[in-house]
Structures are given as C-alpha cells and as structure tokens.
Amino acid sequence: MSNDSAAQGIPAATIIIFRKAPEGGPPQVLMTVRSKGMAFAGGMAVFPGGRVDPEDFALGEELAQEHGLAPDEAAHQIAAVRETLEETGLALGLAGEIDASRAHAARAMLAEVGALAPVLEAFGWRLELAQITPFARWFPKNERIPRVYDTRFYLADLGTGEVDVSIDNAENTHLFWTSAQGALDAAERGEIKLIFPTRRNLERLALFGSFAEARAQAEAIPVRTIVPQIDTSGERPMLRIMADAGYPITAELLETVARG
C-alpha cells in the first residue's frame, strides 16, 4: 500500500455474526480475542474481520454488477466473507453445497491460496451477498493511533447457530458467543478488553432483541463514516461520535478509551 493510501486508512471489513441464544433471551454475537502480539488491537475482544486484500478488490470489480453493488463495496463484502471463513470456519455469504466438512476443507484451501475466488471455483460455490447487511463504517483518522483502519461493519445471521467454530491460531486466541450486554458486562469486570469502536457497537447491538431488529435499524439508518472527534470544550477531554448514527452512547472520557 502506498503512503497516500495509508493516509486514507487501511480498508477493512468486520462481520457481526448473530445466533439465537441456546437458552433463550437476547441474541448472541460471535467475538474473538486477538493474539497479544498483533500490531493492531492485540489482546482485545473484537468481531471477526480484517483488511481488504488486492484479490478482494479484483473479485469485487468482476462481480459488483451482478450483485448490484459498487466495486469498492463489493470488495469489502467479499473480504467479510473471506475473513469469516478464514478466522472462524463459518461459510457465510455463500451458497451452494455447503456442510461442515466442505466448509472445513474450504477453510484449509483458503489458508493455502489466500484468496476466495479459487475456493469458490473449487467447491462450486457462489457469493450470496444478500446474506450480509451493511451496519456501520468507522474511520478514526483524527486519533493518534499508529495504524488507522477504515472499517466497514456488516451483520449476518446464523439462526439457531448449531455450527462449530474454531480459532485461526495465527491471529486469534479465543472465539466465544455472548450477548452484546454480556460482552459489555465482561469488560466492566475486567475479563475482556474493548477498543472504542467495539464498545460503541456493542452498546448499539444491546438495543436489539433479535437479528431482525438489528437488520431493520441498519436498513433504516444509512451508513455514514464515523470519525471520532476529540472534544476539549469541557473540564475533561472526551472522544465523541455523531449523535444521529443509531448509537445510544456517543461519548467517552478520553482517558478511559482503549485504542488499537
């Protein structure tokens, strides 16, 4: 990536995967704890995802019109599909003959070839991006952090969630299902650590009693790029986001903010 591109932010895609809670109650979302040695958000609990690769952009250019998307948006959604398979073993946003054993084999192939297109061809799968709903976009370009990602967040649903997941040992140490409020409570107890965008998104997700409610709000509020701003007008500096993007809490004391 050129310096000019880096200044614009590293393009990334993250997917918030829902399932119905086995014991009933609020839906659960899948989170992962990143390896402590990772340059960005090491040791933090985040949603699965990662950067958009050149191969994702190439496939996005090829398939964008078919899916009714701009090539750039198609590339981000493709990255979300690829990263989900890579990091969790779940085949979301895909259609064809898919079962646990084929998903496992596809994940192994993806680890070898590093791109989604050859995997789709080998397994006779096709992209079904209608399974993915745009939810948010975060670009913390005004914060003093060493690596700035321009990240698009998406929603997807597993339904009953009777699917095994397993970690990608290269980047993650632990995958776990939790309600959004459960993750916030765990952070308050010091059991997990959350960076600012993850915390705000969990607070927003905690508003919803089902995946359908989350998707309805996502479809009702157009995705705008959220650029957190440092506000020094009060007694103590705050980190703020816009007030009309669907988030119930829009500011946090700067001194308490966890960054990447």
N, C-alpha and C positions, 0 to 999 in steps of 0.2 A: 504494500500500500504506500502511495506517495505521501510526502509530508502534508501536501494540500488536502489529500483525502483524510489523513489522520486528524487534521484540524477540524474537519467537518464531523468527526466522530466515527468510530468503528461500527459498521452496520451489524446489528444483531437481532435475533428473534428468540422469544421466550414463549412457552406454551403453558397455560394453566389448565391442568387436566382434572376434571371433576369425576367423582363417582358417588353413588348413593352410599351413605354410611351403612355398614353392615348391621349395626344395632339400631338404625333409625336415627332421626334427628337431622341436624344440618348436614348438607353435603360435605364431602371431604375433597381436598385437593392434594395433589402429589408434590412433594418438595424434596429437595436433595441438599445435602451438606457438601459443599465444595472442599476439596483437599486443601489443607492449610498452606501447601506450597504454591498454590495457584497465584499468578500475578494479580488477578482481579478477584475480589470478594473471597479470598482464601479463608476457609473455616466458617463461612457464612451459609445460612439456610436460604436457598433461592428456589425458583421454579426451573425446571429443565429448560435448557436452551444454550445458545452460543452464537458465535459470529456467522455472518452470511459469507459463504465461500464463493470464489470465482465460478465454480461449477454450478452453484445455485443460481447465480445471475445468468449463466449461459442457458440453463434449463428454463429459467423464468422467461427469457427472451423467446425461447422456442414455443412455450406453452401458454403464454399470457393470454393471447386472443381466445384460445379455446376455453379458458376459464373466466373470461370477461374481466380480466384484471390488467392493470398497468404492469409492465415487465418488472419494475422495481418491487412492487407489492407482491407479485407472483414469486419473485426470488426470496423474499422474506418468509412467505408462507411455506415454500419448499424447504427452506432452512429449518423452519419449525418442525416440519415432518421428519426431516433427516436427523436433526438433533434429538428428537423424541425417541426414534428408533435406536440411535446410537447410545444415548445415555440411559434409557430405561428398558429397552426391548419391546416397547409398545408400538404397534403399527397403526398409527392414527393418521387420518387424512389420506388413506389409501383404500383402494377397492380391488377386488379380485379374489382368488383363492387364498385366504389368509387364515391360518390357525397357529397355535403356539409353536409347533415345531418349525413351520415355514418362517415365522417371524424370527425365531432363534437363528435359523440359517441365514436369513437376510441380514440380520444384525452382524453376524460373523463376516459375511461378504462385504458389508459396508465398512467394517473396520479395516478390511484389506484394501479396498479400492478407493475409499474416501469420498465417494460421490454417489448420489442417489440414482442417477439415470441408468447406470449399468445394472443396478439392483432391480429396478423396475422392469427392465428388459429381461433379465434372467428369470424372474419369478412370474412374469406375465401380469404384473400389477399395473394399475394406473392411479394417477393422483385424483383424489376426490376432495378438493379444497373447500367444498361447501360444508364439510365437517368442522371447519375452523372459522371462528368468528373474531374479527379484529376487536380488541378491547382497549388498548392504550398504547401510547408511544412516549417514551421518556428519553430525554437528551440533556444530561446535567452538564452542559458545556460551560456554565459560569462558576462551577465549583472547582476548587483547587485539588483535583484528584489526578493521579499520574496517567490513568488510562480511561479515556472517555468513550463510552458506548452510546450509540443512538439505537435504542432497543424498542422493537415493536412487540407488544404482548398480545397473545391470542388465547381464546377459550376453546376447549374441546371437551367432549363428554364420553365417559366410558360406560355410563348407565349403571348396571349392577356392579361393575368393577371386578368380576370374577376372573382376574388376569394376574399372573405373576409378573413382578418387576424385579430387575436386578441391576446393580450399580455398574457403571463404567469405571473401572478401577483407576483409569488414568486421570480422571478429573473429579470424581466424587467418592465419598467415603460411606454414604448412607442415604437410602431413599426411604421416605416414610409418608404415610397418608395421615392427614389431620384436617379437622375443620379449620377454617380461617381463624375463628376466635381461639381455637385450641393452640394454633401457632403463636398468636399474639400473647396468650397466657403463658406459653412455654418460654417466650422471650422475656416476659416480665419476671419469671422465676430464674432466669439466667441459664436455661437449659439449651437454648439456641440463640444465635445472633442474627440480626436482620439489618440489612442496609436500608437506607431511607426509601427507595422506590418499593422494595419488597414490603416494608411495613405499611406504607400508604395503600398498596394494592390489597394487602390482607384486610385492612380496615374496610376497604370498599367491598371486598368479597364477603365479609362478615354480614353485610346487609341482606344477603340473598338466602332464601330458604330452599332454593333449588337451582339447578343449572339453567332451567328455562327462565327464571327470574334474572339471572346474571346475563344471559344472552339478550333478553328483552331490553335491559338497560343499555347494554353495549350497542345494540342496534339503534336505540333512541338517541344516544349521545354521540355525535360524530367524533371520531378520533382526531384529537389535536395534539401537537407536540408539546409535552410538558417540560418546561425548562425551569427547574427550581431556582429561586432568587434569594439571595441573602438580604434580609431586611434589618437594617441597623437603626430604624427610627424609634424603637422602644428602649427600655432600660437594658435589655439583653438581646443580642443578635438572634434572629430567627431564620430558619430556612423555610420558604413558603412556595406553594404552588398555586395555580389559578383556582378560583373558587367555584367555577361552573363546569368542572370536568367529571362530576359524579363522585367525588371523594368526600367522605364525611369529615375528615380531619385534614386540614390544608397547611398546617404549620407545625414546626417542632423547634425547640431550643437548639441553636446551632451546636452548643457544647455537648448535647446528647446524641447528635446524629452520628450514626455509623456509616462510614464510606467504604468504597471498594479498595 
